[in-house]
Amino acid sequence: MFSFFRKKEFFTPEEKQQIMEAVQQAEQRTSGEVRVFVESKCSYVDAIDRATEIFFNLGMQNTKDRNAVLVYVALKDHQLAVFGDEGIHQKVGKPFWLREASKMVNNFSKDNYAEGIKQCVLDIGEALQAHFPYDRQTDKNELPDDIVFGR
């Protein structure tokens, strides 16, 4: 589908840190949650199907407001998807997810892999903030902020 991945280690330690910091920054102003999942192969024809499976396997549907978002990338199969739970999906709709995926593809085609994911995460954070603002009294970090690496 897309030919934008390197054969060496996908992220440097600095890039991993930048992505995790983007997740933390995105979540500072919202009750929403963002996770990044990276694996080498997508076992489905459609990356959104794989992202959906991972989303539920990670228990992301258990957030209080159903406002978690998964950024999914399959390295060797050159696929990606952005999957939002029903709470945020009802607010932003399919066009938002498609735009974010398109922006990542654009960055990836310029070898800006970590930057593409980072910018996607920050954009998601802005959307989450607009619809699910942070409440100091009730909000807590419901999901880990680290990058999940699959098979």
C-alpha positions in Angstrom: 0.0 0.0 0.0 2.7 2.5 1.0 6.4 2.2 0.6 7.8 4.4 3.4 9.5 2.2 5.9 13.2 1.7 6.6 14.7 -1.7 7.0 16.8 -0.8 10.1 15.4 -0.1 13.6 12.2 1.9 13.1 12.7 4.5 15.8 15.8 5.8 17.5 15.6 6.1 21.3 15.1 9.9 20.8 12.3 9.3 18.4 10.6 6.9 20.8 10.9 9.5 23.5 9.4 12.2 21.2 6.4 10.1 20.4 5.8 9.2 24.1 6.1 12.9 25.0 3.6 13.8 22.3 1.2 11.2 23.9 1.7 12.8 27.3 1.3 16.3 25.9 -1.9 15.4 24.0 -3.4 13.9 27.1 -2.6 16.8 29.4 -5.5 18.9 28.3 -8.2 16.2 27.9 -9.8 13.2 29.6 -9.1 11.3 26.4 -6.4 8.6 25.9 -4.0 8.0 23.0 -2.0 4.9 22.3 0.5 4.1 19.6 0.9 0.5 18.4 3.7 -0.5 15.9 4.2 -4.0 14.4 5.9 -5.4 11.3 3.0 -7.1 9.6 -0.7 -6.5 9.4 -2.4 -9.9 9.6 -5.5 -8.4 7.9 -6.1 -6.9 4.4 -7.6 -3.8 6.0 -5.4 -2.0 8.6 -8.5 -0.6 10.3 -9.6 -4.2 11.1 -6.3 -4.9 12.7 -6.4 -1.6 14.6 -9.9 -2.4 15.9 -8.7 -5.8 17.1 -5.7 -4.3 18.9 -7.8 -1.5 20.3 -10.1 -4.1 22.0 -7.2 -6.4 23.0 -5.6 -3.4 24.8 -8.8 -2.7 26.7 -9.0 0.8 25.2 -12.8 0.6 25.1 -12.9 0.7 28.9 -12.2 4.4 29.2 -14.9 6.2 31.2 -16.0 8.4 28.3 -15.2 6.0 25.4 -12.7 8.6 24.1 -9.6 6.5 23.5 -7.7 6.6 20.2 -5.2 4.1 18.7 -2.6 5.1 16.1 -1.6 1.8 14.3 1.3 1.3 12.0 2.4 -2.0 10.3 6.0 -1.6 9.2 6.7 -4.3 6.6 3.2 -4.3 5.2 3.2 -0.5 4.9 -0.2 0.0 6.4 -1.6 2.4 9.0 -4.9 3.3 10.6 -6.2 5.7 13.2 -9.1 4.2 15.3 -11.2 6.2 17.7 -13.7 4.8 20.2 -17.4 5.7 19.9 -17.3 8.7 22.2 -14.7 10.6 20.1 -15.8 9.1 16.8 -19.3 10.5 17.3 -17.7 14.0 17.7 -15.2 14.1 14.9 -16.4 11.4 12.4 -14.6 9.4 9.8 -13.2 12.3 7.8 -11.1 13.3 10.7 -9.5 9.9 11.0 -8.9 9.8 7.2 -7.2 13.2 7.3 -4.9 12.2 10.1 -3.9 9.0 8.3 -3.3 11.0 5.1 -1.1 13.4 7.0 1.0 10.5 8.4 1.4 9.0 4.9 2.6 12.4 3.7 5.2 12.6 6.5 6.2 9.0 6.0 6.8 9.5 2.3 9.4 12.1 3.3 11.1 9.7 5.8 9.6 11.7 8.7 8.2 8.6 10.5 8.4 9.7 14.1 7.3 13.2 13.2 4.3 11.9 11.3 3.2 9.9 14.3 4.0 12.7 16.7 2.0 15.2 14.7 -1.0 12.8 14.4 -1.0 12.3 18.2 -0.9 16.0 18.8 -3.8 16.6 16.4 -5.8 13.9 18.1 -5.0 15.6 21.4 -6.5 18.9 20.1 -9.6 17.1 19.0 -10.0 15.3 22.3 -9.4 18.6 24.2 -12.2 20.3 22.2 -14.7 17.6 23.0 -13.4 16.1 26.2 -11.6 18.9 28.2 -9.5 18.0 31.2 -11.2 18.1 34.6 -8.7 18.3 37.4 -11.2 16.9 39.9 -12.2 13.7 38.0 -9.6 12.9 35.3 -6.9 10.4 35.6 -4.5 8.7 33.1 -6.4 5.5 32.3 -4.0 4.0 29.8 -0.1 3.8 29.6 1.6 6.4 27.4 4.4 4.1 26.0 4.5 2.8 22.4 3.3 -0.8 22.1 5.4 -2.9 19.8 3.7 -6.0 18.4 5.1 -8.9 16.4 
